[in-house]
Amino acid sequence: MRHELTEKIVRIKIERDLSWAGLAELAPGLSKEYVTAALLGQMALPAPAAEAIGNQLGLSEFEIKLLQLPPYRGSLPTAVPTDPLIYRFYELVSVYGTTFKALIHEEFGDGIMSAIDFRMDLKREPNPAGDRVAITMSGKFLPYKQY
């Protein structure tokens, strides 16, 4: 059901020439990154945001409630992504994953960076040689417990 709702939201967004950032403005206090992830089926929206965005998109009461439920996360269709942009993130982790791990462990100890207590910011950086994509990811450090 959630997949069909995601497809419907994308269709309406395209038909009405809407933007993810514009839809996120209907959800004060939530970032465009979080709202976009929610509308693409990867996060749950709080009721006021789901209602505001759902009403703007003309969604049913059921669909608005569905936006509020915890989704099944991790929706890539293949183990190795084939979309070129998403593949570059896979490639980034393949190349720099061990570096991330080594530096995080050196700085914080044995643990992980949370993807639950997490925030992200994506911005355009103008550059004469070609604009750059700047992505800041911030996740709480969660140490492994000894028992």
N, CA, C and O atoms as CSV, one atom per row, in Angstrom:
chain,resi,resn,atom,element,x,y,z
A,1,MET,N,N,0.805,-1.198,0.000
A,1,MET,CA,C,0.000,0.000,0.000
A,1,MET,C,C,0.850,1.264,0.000
A,1,MET,O,O,0.541,2.230,-0.698
A,2,ARG,N,N,1.924,1.251,0.789
A,2,ARG,CA,C,2.757,2.447,0.893
A,2,ARG,C,C,3.423,2.750,-0.438
A,2,ARG,O,O,3.559,3.913,-0.816
A,3,HIS,N,N,3.837,1.713,-1.146
A,3,HIS,CA,C,4.476,1.913,-2.448
A,3,HIS,C,C,3.516,2.603,-3.428
A,3,HIS,O,O,3.910,3.504,-4.168
A,4,GLU,N,N,2.275,2.172,-3.421
A,4,GLU,CA,C,1.276,2.786,-4.312
A,4,GLU,C,C,1.046,4.246,-3.931
A,4,GLU,O,O,0.873,5.096,-4.804
A,5,LEU,N,N,1.043,4.539,-2.626
A,5,LEU,CA,C,0.872,5.922,-2.175
A,5,LEU,C,C,2.060,6.770,-2.611
A,5,LEU,O,O,1.885,7.908,-3.048
A,6,THR,N,N,3.261,6.223,-2.495
A,6,THR,CA,C,4.450,6.948,-2.948
A,6,THR,C,C,4.341,7.279,-4.429
A,6,THR,O,O,4.618,8.405,-4.841
A,7,GLU,N,N,3.937,6.297,-5.228
A,7,GLU,CA,C,3.776,6.544,-6.667
A,7,GLU,C,C,2.725,7.623,-6.922
A,7,GLU,O,O,2.903,8.464,-7.803
A,8,LYS,N,N,1.640,7.606,-6.163
A,8,LYS,CA,C,0.582,8.602,-6.320
A,8,LYS,C,C,1.114,9.998,-5.978
A,8,LYS,O,O,0.853,10.959,-6.702
A,9,ILE,N,N,1.852,10.104,-4.883
A,9,ILE,CA,C,2.415,11.393,-4.473
A,9,ILE,C,C,3.359,11.933,-5.537
A,9,ILE,O,O,3.298,13.117,-5.867
A,10,VAL,N,N,4.219,11.097,-6.074
A,10,VAL,CA,C,5.152,11.532,-7.117
A,10,VAL,C,C,4.381,11.978,-8.356
A,10,VAL,O,O,4.727,12.986,-8.973
A,11,ARG,N,N,3.346,11.237,-8.721
A,11,ARG,CA,C,2.534,11.601,-9.890
A,11,ARG,C,C,1.886,12.975,-9.686
A,11,ARG,O,O,1.945,13.825,-10.574
A,12,ILE,N,N,1.267,13.193,-8.516
A,12,ILE,CA,C,0.626,14.479,-8.228
A,12,ILE,C,C,1.657,15.602,-8.229
A,12,ILE,O,O,1.400,16.679,-8.766
A,13,LYS,N,N,2.816,15.358,-7.635
A,13,LYS,CA,C,3.885,16.358,-7.599
A,13,LYS,C,C,4.268,16.781,-9.010
A,13,LYS,O,O,4.433,17.970,-9.285
A,14,ILE,N,N,4.407,15.812,-9.898
A,14,ILE,CA,C,4.774,16.110,-11.283
A,14,ILE,C,C,3.634,16.831,-12.000
A,14,ILE,O,O,3.855,17.846,-12.660
A,15,GLU,N,N,2.415,16.305,-11.870
A,15,GLU,CA,C,1.261,16.899,-12.557
A,15,GLU,C,C,1.032,18.350,-12.143
A,15,GLU,O,O,0.671,19.187,-12.971
A,16,ARG,N,N,1.240,18.644,-10.871
A,16,ARG,CA,C,0.971,19.990,-10.360
A,16,ARG,C,C,2.206,20.879,-10.329
A,16,ARG,O,O,2.149,22.017,-9.863
A,17,ASP,N,N,3.328,20.353,-10.831
A,17,ASP,CA,C,4.585,21.102,-10.868
A,17,ASP,C,C,4.973,21.599,-9.471
A,17,ASP,O,O,5.334,22.763,-9.295
A,18,LEU,N,N,4.893,20.710,-8.493
A,18,LEU,CA,C,5.255,21.029,-7.113
A,18,LEU,C,C,6.713,20.681,-6.871
A,18,LEU,O,O,7.336,19.979,-7.667
A,19,SER,N,N,7.249,21.178,-5.767
A,19,SER,CA,C,8.622,20.824,-5.385
A,19,SER,C,C,8.599,20.176,-4.013
A,19,SER,O,O,7.684,20.408,-3.222
A,20,TRP,N,N,9.609,19.363,-3.734
A,20,TRP,CA,C,9.732,18.742,-2.412
A,20,TRP,C,C,9.879,19.825,-1.357
A,20,TRP,O,O,9.265,19.747,-0.293
A,21,ALA,N,N,10.693,20.838,-1.647
A,21,ALA,CA,C,10.895,21.925,-0.681
A,21,ALA,C,C,9.586,22.664,-0.415
A,21,ALA,O,O,9.304,23.034,0.725
A,22,GLY,N,N,8.789,22.879,-1.455
A,22,GLY,CA,C,7.499,23.541,-1.277
A,22,GLY,C,C,6.551,22.725,-0.424
A,22,GLY,O,O,5.851,23.278,0.424
A,23,LEU,N,N,6.519,21.422,-0.633
A,23,LEU,CA,C,5.679,20.554,0.200
A,23,LEU,C,C,6.170,20.565,1.645
A,23,LEU,O,O,5.365,20.535,2.576
A,24,ALA,N,N,7.486,20.607,1.834
A,24,ALA,CA,C,8.050,20.618,3.189
A,24,ALA,C,C,7.677,21.893,3.938
A,24,ALA,O,O,7.618,21.889,5.167
A,25,GLU,N,N,7.427,22.975,3.221
A,25,GLU,CA,C,7.019,24.214,3.883
A,25,GLU,C,C,5.678,24.055,4.602
A,25,GLU,O,O,5.361,24.840,5.495
A,26,LEU,N,N,4.894,23.055,4.225
A,26,LEU,CA,C,3.615,22.784,4.884
A,26,LEU,C,C,3.795,22.045,6.205
A,26,LEU,O,O,2.825,21.796,6.920
A,27,ALA,N,N,5.030,21.698,6.523
A,27,ALA,CA,C,5.338,20.940,7.744
A,27,ALA,C,C,6.376,21.700,8.569
A,27,ALA,O,O,7.542,21.308,8.617
A,28,PRO,N,N,5.951,22.789,9.219
A,28,PRO,CA,C,6.912,23.580,10.001
A,28,PRO,C,C,7.650,22.712,11.021
A,28,PRO,O,O,7.067,21.847,11.675
A,29,GLY,N,N,8.944,22.974,11.131
A,29,GLY,CA,C,9.759,22.227,12.078
A,29,GLY,C,C,10.401,20.980,11.512
A,29,GLY,O,O,11.265,20.380,12.151
A,30,LEU,N,N,9.983,20.579,10.303
A,30,LEU,CA,C,10.590,19.411,9.663
A,30,LEU,C,C,11.411,19.874,8.465
A,30,LEU,O,O,11.009,20.789,7.747
A,31,SER,N,N,12.555,19.245,8.254
A,31,SER,CA,C,13.429,19.622,7.137
A,31,SER,C,C,12.877,19.110,5.808
A,31,SER,O,O,12.067,18.185,5.766
A,32,LYS,N,N,13.334,19.730,4.736
A,32,LYS,CA,C,12.925,19.254,3.401
A,32,LYS,C,C,13.430,17.841,3.166
A,32,LYS,O,O,12.792,17.065,2.455
A,33,GLU,N,N,14.566,17.500,3.756
A,33,GLU,CA,C,15.119,16.161,3.597
A,33,GLU,C,C,14.228,15.125,4.280
A,33,GLU,O,O,13.950,14.072,3.707
A,34,TYR,N,N,13.781,15.417,5.498
A,34,TYR,CA,C,12.927,14.480,6.226
A,34,TYR,C,C,11.574,14.336,5.534
A,34,TYR,O,O,11.091,13.222,5.335
A,35,VAL,N,N,10.962,15.462,5.169
A,35,VAL,CA,C,9.642,15.408,4.519
A,35,VAL,C,C,9.736,14.660,3.197
A,35,VAL,O,O,8.859,13.856,2.882
A,36,THR,N,N,10.772,14.906,2.427
A,36,THR,CA,C,10.946,14.195,1.157
A,36,THR,C,C,11.073,12.697,1.409
A,36,THR,O,O,10.443,11.895,0.720
A,37,ALA,N,N,11.889,12.314,2.397
A,37,ALA,CA,C,12.028,10.890,2.734
A,37,ALA,C,C,10.677,10.302,3.129
A,37,ALA,O,O,10.357,9.177,2.745
A,38,ALA,N,N,9.886,11.046,3.887
A,38,ALA,CA,C,8.568,10.557,4.304
A,38,ALA,C,C,7.640,10.391,3.102
A,38,ALA,O,O,6.951,9.378,2.985
A,39,LEU,N,N,7.621,11.374,2.217
A,39,LEU,CA,C,6.735,11.297,1.061
A,39,LEU,C,C,7.184,10.235,0.061
A,39,LEU,O,O,6.390,9.774,-0.758
A,40,LEU,N,N,8.450,9.851,0.129
A,40,LEU,CA,C,8.954,8.758,-0.706
A,40,LEU,C,C,8.869,7.415,0.023
A,40,LEU,O,O,9.401,6.413,-0.453
A,41,GLY,N,N,8.197,7.400,1.179
A,41,GLY,CA,C,7.890,6.148,1.858
A,41,GLY,C,C,8.910,5.651,2.850
A,41,GLY,O,O,8.861,4.482,3.232
A,42,GLN,N,N,9.854,6.506,3.296
A,42,GLN,CA,C,10.916,6.031,4.171
A,42,GLN,C,C,10.834,6.532,5.605
A,42,GLN,O,O,11.611,6.094,6.453
A,43,MET,N,N,9.907,7.442,5.892
A,43,MET,CA,C,9.736,7.981,7.241
A,43,MET,C,C,8.244,8.159,7.502
A,43,MET,O,O,7.437,8.139,6.573
A,44,ALA,N,N,7.887,8.330,8.762
A,44,ALA,CA,C,6.504,8.623,9.136
A,44,ALA,C,C,6.388,10.115,9.424
A,44,ALA,O,O,7.291,10.712,10.010
A,45,LEU,N,N,5.276,10.713,9.012
A,45,LEU,CA,C,5.029,12.121,9.295
A,45,LEU,C,C,4.160,12.258,10.546
A,45,LEU,O,O,3.274,11.434,10.775
A,46,PRO,N,N,4.405,13.289,11.355
A,46,PRO,CA,C,3.467,13.559,12.444
A,46,PRO,C,C,2.115,13.984,11.864
A,46,PRO,O,O,2.047,14.481,10.740
A,47,ALA,N,N,1.049,13.787,12.627
A,47,ALA,CA,C,-0.306,14.037,12.134
A,47,ALA,C,C,-0.497,15.417,11.506
A,47,ALA,O,O,-1.047,15.497,10.407
A,48,PRO,N,N,-0.065,16.518,12.156
A,48,PRO,CA,C,-0.308,17.829,11.538
A,48,PRO,C,C,0.353,17.972,10.162
A,48,PRO,O,O,-0.234,18.552,9.248
A,49,ALA,N,N,1.562,17.449,10.017
A,49,ALA,CA,C,2.261,17.524,8.729
A,49,ALA,C,C,1.576,16.641,7.696
A,49,ALA,O,O,1.389,17.051,6.551
A,50,ALA,N,N,1.200,15.423,8.099
A,50,ALA,CA,C,0.519,14.509,7.169
A,50,ALA,C,C,-0.797,15.112,6.695
A,50,ALA,O,O,-1.139,15.012,5.517
A,51,GLU,N,N,-1.530,15.732,7.603
A,51,GLU,CA,C,-2.804,16.341,7.235
A,51,GLU,C,C,-2.614,17.532,6.301
A,51,GLU,O,O,-3.319,17.649,5.298
A,52,ALA,N,N,-1.669,18.418,6.620
A,52,ALA,CA,C,-1.437,19.601,5.792
A,52,ALA,C,C,-0.987,19.209,4.383
A,52,ALA,O,O,-1.519,19.713,3.393
A,53,ILE,N,N,-0.022,18.324,4.300
A,53,ILE,CA,C,0.486,17.900,2.989
A,53,ILE,C,C,-0.548,17.050,2.270
A,53,ILE,O,O,-0.771,17.219,1.071
A,54,GLY,N,N,-1.177,16.139,2.996
A,54,GLY,CA,C,-2.201,15.287,2.397
A,54,GLY,C,C,-3.349,16.100,1.824
A,54,GLY,O,O,-3.832,15.805,0.731
A,55,ASN,N,N,-3.795,17.126,2.551
A,55,ASN,CA,C,-4.873,17.983,2.038
A,55,ASN,C,C,-4.420,18.751,0.798
A,55,ASN,O,O,-5.187,18.905,-0.153
A,56,GLN,N,N,-3.192,19.227,0.805
A,56,GLN,CA,C,-2.654,19.939,-0.364
A,56,GLN,C,C,-2.617,19.022,-1.590
A,56,GLN,O,O,-2.870,19.463,-2.711
A,57,LEU,N,N,-2.303,17.753,-1.367
A,57,LEU,CA,C,-2.202,16.798,-2.473
A,57,LEU,C,C,-3.539,16.140,-2.812
A,57,LEU,O,O,-3.641,15.421,-3.806
A,58,GLY,N,N,-4.556,16.379,-1.997
A,58,GLY,CA,C,-5.859,15.764,-2.243
A,58,GLY,C,C,-5.902,14.285,-1.884
A,58,GLY,O,O,-6.605,13.509,-2.531
A,59,LEU,N,N,-5.155,13.893,-0.857
A,59,LEU,CA,C,-5.125,12.494,-0.446
A,59,LEU,C,C,-6.357,12.165,0.406
A,59,LEU,O,O,-6.958,13.049,1.017
A,60,SER,N,N,-6.713,10.903,0.434
A,60,SER,CA,C,-7.840,10.443,1.245
A,60,SER,C,C,-7.440,10.408,2.721
A,60,SER,O,O,-6.257,10.495,3.050
A,61,GLU,N,N,-8.435,10.280,3.608
A,61,GLU,CA,C,-8.152,10.155,5.043
A,61,GLU,C,C,-7.272,8.944,5.323
A,61,GLU,O,O,-6.361,9.013,6.147
A,62,PHE,N,N,-7.541,7.836,4.638
A,62,PHE,CA,C,-6.727,6.625,4.815
A,62,PHE,C,C,-5.276,6.898,4.408
A,62,PHE,O,O,-4.350,6.506,5.118
A,63,GLU,N,N,-5.076,7.566,3.269
A,63,GLU,CA,C,-3.718,7.845,2.793
A,63,GLU,C,C,-2.992,8.785,3.752
A,63,GLU,O,O,-1.790,8.635,3.974
A,64,ILE,N,N,-3.712,9.749,4.319
A,64,ILE,CA,C,-3.104,10.650,5.299
A,64,ILE,C,C,-2.681,9.866,6.539
A,64,ILE,O,O,-1.611,10.118,7.092
A,65,LYS,N,N,-3.503,8.926,6.977
A,65,LYS,CA,C,-3.139,8.078,8.119
A,65,LYS,C,C,-1.955,7.178,7.773
A,65,LYS,O,O,-1.097,6.923,8.618
A,66,LEU,N,N,-1.911,6.703,6.541
A,66,LEU,CA,C,-0.812,5.841,6.105
A,66,LEU,C,C,0.521,6.591,6.160
A,66,LEU,O,O,1.550,5.997,6.481
A,67,LEU,N,N,0.508,7.885,5.851
A,67,LEU,CA,C,1.726,8.698,5.935
A,67,LEU,C,C,2.256,8.789,7.365
A,67,LEU,O,O,3.424,9.117,7.574
A,68,GLN,N,N,1.405,8.502,8.345
A,68,GLN,CA,C,1.789,8.617,9.750
A,68,GLN,C,C,2.317,7.313,10.348
A,68,GLN,O,O,2.839,7.305,11.463
A,69,LEU,N,N,2.180,6.217,9.609
A,69,LEU,CA,C,2.609,4.915,10.129
A,69,LEU,C,C,4.081,4.650,9.841
A,69,LEU,O,O,4.598,5.084,8.812
A,70,PRO,N,N,4.757,3.946,10.733
A,70,PRO,CA,C,6.148,3.581,10.445
A,70,PRO,C,C,6.206,2.712,9.182
A,70,PRO,O,O,5.506,1.704,9.091
A,71,PRO,N,N,7.026,3.098,8.225
A,71,PRO,CA,C,7.099,2.345,6.969
A,71,PRO,C,C,8.093,1.191,7.037
A,71,PRO,O,O,8.859,1.060,7.992
A,72,TYR,N,N,8.059,0.363,6.003
A,72,TYR,CA,C,9.097,-0.641,5.788
A,72,TYR,C,C,10.228,0.104,5.092
A,72,TYR,O,O,10.094,0.490,3.931
A,73,ARG,N,N,11.324,0.306,5.782
A,73,ARG,CA,C,12.406,1.139,5.241
A,73,ARG,C,C,13.376,0.298,4.413
A,73,ARG,O,O,13.436,-0.926,4.525
A,74,GLY,N,N,14.127,1.009,3.581
A,74,GLY,CA,C,15.126,0.348,2.754
A,74,GLY,C,C,14.499,-0.201,1.501
A,74,GLY,O,O,14.327,-1.412,1.366
A,75,SER,N,N,14.160,0.668,0.593
A,75,SER,CA,C,13.343,0.261,-0.547
A,75,SER,C,C,14.108,0.162,-1.868
A,75,SER,O,O,13.490,0.184,-2.932
A,76,LEU,N,N,15.401,0.056,-1.824
A,76,LEU,CA,C,16.125,-0.067,-3.090
A,76,LEU,C,C,15.773,-1.397,-3.744
A,76,LEU,O,O,15.716,-2.425,-3.068
A,77,PRO,N,N,15.536,-1.386,-5.064
A,77,PRO,CA,C,15.071,-2.601,-5.729
A,77,PRO,C,C,16.126,-3.706,-5.879
A,77,PRO,O,O,15.779,-4.869,-6.085
A,78,THR,N,N,17.401,-3.349,-5.777
A,78,THR,CA,C,18.469,-4.350,-5.918
A,78,THR,C,C,19.504,-4.144,-4.817
A,78,THR,O,O,19.572,-3.070,-4.220
A,79,ALA,N,N,20.304,-5.167,-4.549
A,79,ALA,CA,C,21.350,-5.053,-3.532
A,79,ALA,C,C,22.375,-3.990,-3.931
A,79,ALA,O,O,22.780,-3.181,-3.096
A,80,VAL,N,N,22.788,-3.984,-5.171
A,80,VAL,CA,C,23.672,-2.942,-5.695
A,80,VAL,C,C,22.794,-2.036,-6.551
A,80,VAL,O,O,22.255,-2.478,-7.566
A,81,PRO,N,N,22.642,-0.763,-6.150
A,81,PRO,CA,C,21.751,0.115,-6.899
A,81,PRO,C,C,22.231,0.321,-8.330
A,81,PRO,O,O,23.431,0.380,-8.598
A,82,THR,N,N,21.276,0.428,-9.234
A,82,THR,CA,C,21.621,0.626,-10.649
A,82,THR,C,C,21.409,2.061,-11.099
A,82,THR,O,O,21.955,2.466,-12.126
A,83,ASP,N,N,20.622,2.848,-10.350
A,83,ASP,CA,C,20.459,4.261,-10.690
A,83,ASP,C,C,21.813,4.945,-10.511
A,83,ASP,O,O,22.424,4.793,-9.453
A,84,PRO,N,N,22.307,5.694,-11.504
A,84,PRO,CA,C,23.654,6.266,-11.418
A,84,PRO,C,C,23.888,7.158,-10.203
A,84,PRO,O,O,24.956,7.090,-9.595
A,85,LEU,N,N,22.923,7.986,-9.837
A,85,LEU,CA,C,23.125,8.867,-8.693
A,85,LEU,C,C,23.177,8.056,-7.397
A,85,LEU,O,O,24.065,8.270,-6.571
A,86,ILE,N,N,22.251,7.141,-7.213
A,86,ILE,CA,C,22.243,6.327,-5.998
A,86,ILE,C,C,23.472,5.417,-5.971
A,86,ILE,O,O,24.030,5.160,-4.904
A,87,TYR,N,N,23.895,4.928,-7.141
A,87,TYR,CA,C,25.088,4.081,-7.195
A,87,TYR,C,C,26.317,4.846,-6.683
A,87,TYR,O,O,27.191,4.252,-6.053
A,88,ARG,N,N,26.390,6.153,-6.946
A,88,ARG,CA,C,27.546,6.928,-6.491
A,88,ARG,C,C,27.634,6.933,-4.970
A,88,ARG,O,O,28.735,6.961,-4.421
A,89,PHE,N,N,26.494,6.906,-4.276
A,89,PHE,CA,C,26.525,6.801,-2.815
A,89,PHE,C,C,27.010,5.420,-2.392
A,89,PHE,O,O,27.770,5.287,-1.433
A,90,TYR,N,N,26.567,4.398,-3.110
A,90,TYR,CA,C,27.048,3.038,-2.858
A,90,TYR,C,C,28.565,2.998,-3.082
A,90,TYR,O,O,29.306,2.430,-2.280
A,91,GLU,N,N,29.007,3.603,-4.170
A,91,GLU,CA,C,30.432,3.659,-4.483
A,91,GLU,C,C,31.187,4.436,-3.408
A,91,GLU,O,O,32.284,4.043,-3.011
A,92,LEU,N,N,30.611,5.523,-2.944
A,92,LEU,CA,C,31.231,6.329,-1.900
A,92,LEU,C,C,31.453,5.500,-0.643
A,92,LEU,O,O,32.525,5.558,-0.039
A,93,VAL,N,N,30.444,4.727,-0.246
A,93,VAL,CA,C,30.580,3.877,0.935
A,93,VAL,C,C,31.558,2.737,0.661
A,93,VAL,O,O,32.315,2.347,1.550
A,94,SER,N,N,31.548,2.198,-0.565
A,94,SER,CA,C,32.487,1.128,-0.913
A,94,SER,C,C,33.930,1.614,-0.813
A,94,SER,O,O,34.802,0.883,-0.342
A,95,VAL,N,N,34.183,2.843,-1.253
A,95,VAL,CA,C,35.541,3.384,-1.249
A,95,VAL,C,C,35.919,3.954,0.112
A,95,VAL,O,O,37.009,3.688,0.619
A,96,TYR,N,N,35.019,4.738,0.704
A,96,TYR,CA,C,35.355,5.450,1.935
A,96,TYR,C,C,34.758,4.840,3.204
A,96,TYR,O,O,35.006,5.343,4.300
A,97,GLY,N,N,33.979,3.768,3.074
A,97,GLY,CA,C,33.355,3.165,4.250
A,97,GLY,C,C,34.353,2.763,5.312
A,97,GLY,O,O,34.127,3.006,6.497
A,98,THR,N,N,35.460,2.148,4.908
A,98,THR,CA,C,36.468,1.738,5.889
A,98,THR,C,C,37.125,2.965,6.537
A,98,THR,O,O,37.523,2.923,7.701
A,99,THR,N,N,37.234,4.056,5.771
A,99,THR,CA,C,37.785,5.300,6.315
A,99,THR,C,C,36.826,5.896,7.335
A,99,THR,O,O,37.240,6.297,8.423
A,100,PHE,N,N,35.521,5.957,6.978
A,100,PHE,CA,C,34.524,6.435,7.939
A,100,PHE,C,C,34.615,5.625,9.232
A,100,PHE,O,O,34.659,6.178,10.331
A,101,LYS,N,N,34.641,4.306,9.072
A,101,LYS,CA,C,34.673,3.401,10.227
A,101,LYS,C,C,35.921,3.648,11.063
A,101,LYS,O,O,35.822,3.794,12.282
A,102,ALA,N,N,37.086,3.697,10.441
A,102,ALA,CA,C,38.339,3.873,11.181
A,102,ALA,C,C,38.364,5.209,11.921
A,102,ALA,O,O,38.768,5.271,13.082
A,103,LEU,N,N,37.931,6.275,11.249
A,103,LEU,CA,C,37.983,7.589,11.884
A,103,LEU,C,C,36.929,7.738,12.981
A,103,LEU,O,O,37.201,8.357,14.010
A,104,ILE,N,N,35.745,7.190,12.783
A,104,ILE,CA,C,34.718,7.245,13.826
A,104,ILE,C,C,35.178,6.448,15.043
A,104,ILE,O,O,35.027,6.911,16.173
A,105,HIS,N,N,35.735,5.259,14.829
A,105,HIS,CA,C,36.204,4.455,15.957
A,105,HIS,C,C,37.368,5.135,16.678
A,105,HIS,O,O,37.452,5.086,17.905
A,106,GLU,N,N,38.256,5.762,15.925
A,106,GLU,CA,C,39.374,6.455,16.553
A,106,GLU,C,C,38.884,7.633,17.397
A,106,GLU,O,O,39.384,7.872,18.496
A,107,GLU,N,N,37.911,8.356,16.874
A,107,GLU,CA,C,37.410,9.556,17.560
A,107,GLU,C,C,36.442,9.230,18.703
A,107,GLU,O,O,36.493,9.864,19.757
A,108,PHE,N,N,35.565,8.246,18.498
A,108,PHE,CA,C,34.473,7.987,19.444
A,108,PHE,C,C,34.591,6.656,20.184
A,108,PHE,O,O,34.024,6.507,21.266
A,109,GLY,N,N,35.305,5.699,19.630
A,109,GLY,CA,C,35.366,4.366,20.218
A,109,GLY,C,C,34.544,3.388,19.390
A,109,GLY,O,O,34.120,3.702,18.277
A,110,ASP,N,N,34.326,2.209,19.940
A,110,ASP,CA,C,33.633,1.144,19.234
A,110,ASP,C,C,32.127,1.395,19.276
A,110,ASP,O,O,31.510,1.330,20.339
A,111,GLY,N,N,31.552,1.678,18.137
A,111,GLY,CA,C,30.121,1.947,18.059
A,111,GLY,C,C,29.721,2.313,16.641
A,111,GLY,O,O,30.463,2.083,15.686
A,112,ILE,N,N,28.531,2.888,16.524
A,112,ILE,CA,C,27.997,3.240,15.203
A,112,ILE,C,C,27.420,4.651,15.219
A,112,ILE,O,O,27.185,5.231,16.280
A,113,MET,N,N,27.199,5.185,14.035
A,113,MET,CA,C,26.474,6.434,13.881
A,113,MET,C,C,25.013,6.079,13.629
A,113,MET,O,O,24.702,5.325,12.707
A,114,SER,N,N,24.131,6.618,14.439
A,114,SER,CA,C,22.712,6.308,14.329
A,114,SER,C,C,22.108,6.859,13.038
A,114,SER,O,O,22.419,7.974,12.618
A,115,ALA,N,N,21.251,6.067,12.424
A,115,ALA,CA,C,20.428,6.552,11.316
A,115,ALA,C,C,19.013,6.826,11.825
A,115,ALA,O,O,18.126,7.186,11.051
A,116,ILE,N,N,18.811,6.653,13.130
A,116,ILE,CA,C,17.520,6.938,13.751
A,116,ILE,C,C,17.567,8.327,14.382
A,116,ILE,O,O,16.711,9.165,14.099
A,117,ASP,N,N,18.558,8.577,15.231
A,117,ASP,CA,C,18.772,9.909,15.796
A,117,ASP,C,C,19.720,10.611,14.826
A,117,ASP,O,O,20.931,10.647,15.042
A,118,PHE,N,N,19.161,11.161,13.769
A,118,PHE,CA,C,19.920,11.542,12.582
A,118,PHE,C,C,19.300,12.782,11.958
A,118,PHE,O,O,18.089,12.988,12.033
A,119,ARG,N,N,20.127,13.592,11.352
A,119,ARG,CA,C,19.620,14.684,10.517
A,119,ARG,C,C,20.556,14.861,9.330
A,119,ARG,O,O,21.726,14.479,9.366
A,120,MET,N,N,19.998,15.454,8.278
A,120,MET,CA,C,20.747,15.638,7.043
A,120,MET,C,C,20.385,16.996,6.467
A,120,MET,O,O,19.260,17.470,6.628
A,121,ASP,N,N,21.331,17.612,5.805
A,121,ASP,CA,C,21.099,18.877,5.126
A,121,ASP,C,C,21.776,18.798,3.763
A,121,ASP,O,O,22.958,18.469,3.664
A,122,LEU,N,N,21.023,19.100,2.725
A,122,LEU,CA,C,21.560,19.072,1.364
A,122,LEU,C,C,21.464,20.474,0.792
A,122,LEU,O,O,20.393,21.081,0.798
A,123,LYS,N,N,22.592,20.993,0.295
A,123,LYS,CA,C,22.641,22.347,-0.253
A,123,LYS,C,C,23.455,22.368,-1.536
A,123,LYS,O,O,24.310,21.517,-1.779
A,124,ARG,N,N,23.155,23.373,-2.344
A,124,ARG,CA,C,23.942,23.651,-3.550
A,124,ARG,C,C,25.055,24.620,-3.167
A,124,ARG,O,O,24.808,25.632,-2.511
A,125,GLU,N,N,26.273,24.307,-3.576
A,125,GLU,CA,C,27.403,25.206,-3.390
A,125,GLU,C,C,27.812,25.731,-4.753
A,125,GLU,O,O,28.370,24.989,-5.561
A,126,PRO,N,N,27.538,27.017,-5.021
A,126,PRO,CA,C,27.974,27.581,-6.312
A,126,PRO,C,C,29.494,27.503,-6.437
A,126,PRO,O,O,30.223,27.739,-5.474
A,127,ASN,N,N,29.951,27.170,-7.632
A,127,ASN,CA,C,31.384,27.039,-7.876
A,127,ASN,C,C,31.625,27.352,-9.349
A,127,ASN,O,O,30.927,26.812,-10.207
A,128,PRO,N,N,32.587,28.202,-9.663
A,128,PRO,CA,C,32.850,28.557,-11.075
A,128,PRO,C,C,33.182,27.345,-11.949
A,128,PRO,O,O,32.950,27.371,-13.157
A,129,ALA,N,N,33.719,26.292,-11.349
A,129,ALA,CA,C,34.074,25.098,-12.113
A,129,ALA,C,C,32.889,24.146,-12.240
A,129,ALA,O,O,33.024,23.072,-12.826
A,130,GLY,N,N,31.749,24.517,-11.708
A,130,GLY,CA,C,30.561,23.660,-11.713
A,130,GLY,C,C,30.032,23.533,-10.298
A,130,GLY,O,O,30.780,23.217,-9.373
A,131,ASP,N,N,28.748,23.778,-10.131
A,131,ASP,CA,C,28.165,23.735,-8.800
A,131,ASP,C,C,28.421,22.385,-8.136
A,131,ASP,O,O,28.541,21.355,-8.800
A,132,ARG,N,N,28.500,22.421,-6.810
A,132,ARG,CA,C,28.801,21.232,-6.022
A,132,ARG,C,C,27.601,20.887,-5.156
A,132,ARG,O,O,26.797,21.756,-4.818
A,133,VAL,N,N,27.486,19.620,-4.801
A,133,VAL,CA,C,26.461,19.126,-3.897
A,133,VAL,C,C,27.112,18.990,-2.524
A,133,VAL,O,O,28.100,18.273,-2.364
A,134,ALA,N,N,26.543,19.692,-1.524
A,134,ALA,CA,C,27.059,19.596,-0.165
A,134,ALA,C,C,26.017,18.874,0.693
A,134,ALA,O,O,24.893,19.351,0.851
A,135,ILE,N,N,26.398,17.732,1.239
A,135,ILE,CA,C,25.504,16.960,2.096
A,135,ILE,C,C,26.164,16.837,3.465
A,135,ILE,O,O,27.279,16.331,3.593
A,136,THR,N,N,25.453,17.310,4.483
A,136,THR,CA,C,25.912,17.173,5.851
A,136,THR,C,C,25.032,16.134,6.523
A,136,THR,O,O,23.807,16.258,6.523
A,137,MET,N,N,25.648,15.114,7.094
A,137,MET,CA,C,24.915,14.080,7.828
A,137,MET,C,C,25.384,14.117,9.276
A,137,MET,O,O,26.583,14.172,9.550
A,138,SER,N,N,24.440,14.087,10.188
A,138,SER,CA,C,24.766,14.121,11.602
A,138,SER,C,C,23.938,13.060,12.315
A,138,SER,O,O,22.711,13.142,12.364
A,139,GLY,N,N,24.617,12.076,12.862
A,139,GLY,CA,C,23.932,11.003,13.595
A,139,GLY,C,C,24.539,10.838,14.970
A,139,GLY,O,O,25.748,10.988,15.149
A,140,LYS,N,N,23.692,10.528,15.944
A,140,LYS,CA,C,24.162,10.307,17.303
A,140,LYS,C,C,25.088,9.100,17.337
A,140,LYS,O,O,24.832,8.093,16.677
A,141,PHE,N,N,26.165,9.207,18.110
A,141,PHE,CA,C,27.062,8.068,18.275
A,141,PHE,C,C,26.462,7.122,19.293
A,141,PHE,O,O,26.058,7.537,20.379
A,142,LEU,N,N,26.405,5.855,18.940
A,142,LEU,CA,C,25.868,4.820,19.821
A,142,LEU,C,C,26.978,3.799,20.086
A,142,LEU,O,O,27.312,3.004,19.207
A,143,PRO,N,N,27.551,3.818,21.298
A,143,PRO,CA,C,28.620,2.863,21.608
A,143,PRO,C,C,28.054,1.461,21.822
A,143,PRO,O,O,26.938,1.292,22.314
A,144,TYR,N,N,28.840,0.470,21.445
A,144,TYR,CA,C,28.480,-0.906,21.774
A,144,TYR,C,C,28.631,-1.088,23.270
A,144,TYR,O,O,29.597,-0.605,23.861
A,145,LYS,N,N,27.692,-1.776,23.885
A,145,LYS,CA,C,27.736,-2.016,25.325
A,145,LYS,C,C,28.471,-3.323,25.594
A,145,LYS,O,O,28.360,-4.287,24.836
A,146,GLN,N,N,29.206,-3.333,26.667
A,146,GLN,CA,C,29.849,-4.560,27.099
A,146,GLN,C,C,28.961,-5.228,28.137
A,146,GLN,O,O,28.369,-4.556,28.982
A,147,TYR,N,N,28.870,-6.537,28.073
A,147,TYR,CA,C,28.033,-7.269,29.033
A,147,TYR,C,C,28.657,-8.596,29.364
A,147,TYR,O,O,28.103,-9.359,30.155
